[in-house]
Amino acid sequence: MRQLVERGLPVRFDIIGDGPEGQRLLYTIHDLGLQEHVVWHGRRVPPQWSAACKPPTPSY
């Protein structure tokens, strides 16, 4: 993902859920400088998945 960002591509990564590796993942996102490209939704129940997983609208 970092390589895509470095190439100037519009990248967004949505994370749904939580768990024992959450804090470590947050540190890694920060260390790689990806916090502008990662959206952490946390724990969600099924009705909320559809809104979080909707593909972004292209901006041509």
C-alpha positions in Angstrom: 0.0 0.0 0.0 2.8 2.4 0.8 4.3 1.9 -2.6 1.0 2.8 -4.2 0.8 5.9 -2.1 4.4 6.8 -3.0 3.4 6.5 -6.7 0.7 9.1 -6.2 -2.2 6.7 -6.6 -5.4 7.5 -4.6 -5.5 4.7 -2.1 -7.9 4.1 0.8 -8.0 1.0 3.0 -11.0 0.4 5.3 -10.5 -1.8 8.4 -13.6 -3.2 10.0 -13.2 -5.0 13.3 -10.9 -5.0 16.3 -8.9 -7.5 18.1 -5.7 -8.2 20.0 -3.4 -6.9 17.2 -5.3 -3.6 16.9 -2.8 -1.4 18.7 0.1 -2.9 16.9 -1.7 -2.3 13.6 -2.3 1.4 14.5 1.4 1.9 15.3 2.3 0.3 11.9 -0.1 2.5 10.0 1.5 5.5 11.7 5.1 4.3 11.2 4.4 3.8 7.5 2.8 7.3 7.2 -0.5 5.8 6.0 -2.9 7.4 8.5 -4.4 9.6 5.7 -5.2 6.5 3.7 -6.6 4.1 6.3 -10.0 4.4 7.9 -10.5 2.3 11.0 -14.2 1.6 11.5 -13.8 -0.5 14.6 -16.2 -3.3 15.5 -19.4 -3.2 13.4 -22.6 -5.3 13.2 -23.8 -6.5 9.8 -26.2 -3.7 8.9 -23.3 -1.2 9.2 -21.0 -3.2 6.9 -22.8 -2.1 3.8 -22.1 1.6 4.4 -18.5 1.0 5.3 -17.8 -1.3 2.3 -19.4 0.9 -0.4 -16.9 1.6 -3.1 -15.8 5.3 -3.4 -17.3 7.4 -6.1 -14.6 7.9 -8.9 -13.4 11.5 -9.2 -12.4 11.8 -12.8 
